Amino acid sequence: MDPHSEARLQLVHPVLADKVRQMAVTLLQEGIEIRVVQGLRTYQEQAALYAQGRTAPGSIVTNAKPGFSYHNAGLAVDCIPGVRGSNPWQPDWTDRVHGQLTPDYARMVQVGKSLGLVSGADFASITDDPHFQMTGSFPIGCPPEPARDLMAQNDLKGVWAMAGLAVS
């Protein structure tokens, strides 16, 4: 993976990072190069995204307030495939045409799910096609309140242990 993706993967759960790397290798063998464009997100970054389309310009992109996103727990990433044949690499932001996933996004979602990741493409309220998460014993929707308390203290290892995803 490119240096920017690797820098983002260094800040998330190591098992999630490894699964994203596996996804990238599989997809690259098929001519699809992905990049990690979001990983661990601060509460301030989450608040800014939540405000978008509400109290700040732009479209609504998330229903997750700070503490309610798995990005805040280092358990989620957003990946984007590149435009095939572009040199240098260019992101392909077109994830859907006429409501259907484009072929590269569909394949990225399929590979991510085959590795045990939860795909934002399956979310009901706001589809988030670039989003992949692992939640351990936590519900798919959002981290439970005790985990949010640990996230507010920047205790990611505590959150991960609480989810049954402890690392040494």
Buried (B, 14 or more C-beta within 10 A) or exposed (E): BEEEBEEBBEEBBEBBBEBBBBBBEBBEEEEBBBBBBBBBBEBEBBBEBBBBEEEEEEEEEBBBBBBBBBBBBBBBBBBBBBBEEEEEBEBBEEBEEEEEBBEBBBBBBBBBBEBEBBBBBEBEEEBBBBBBBBBBEBEEBBBBEEBBBBBEEEBBBBBBBBBEBEEE
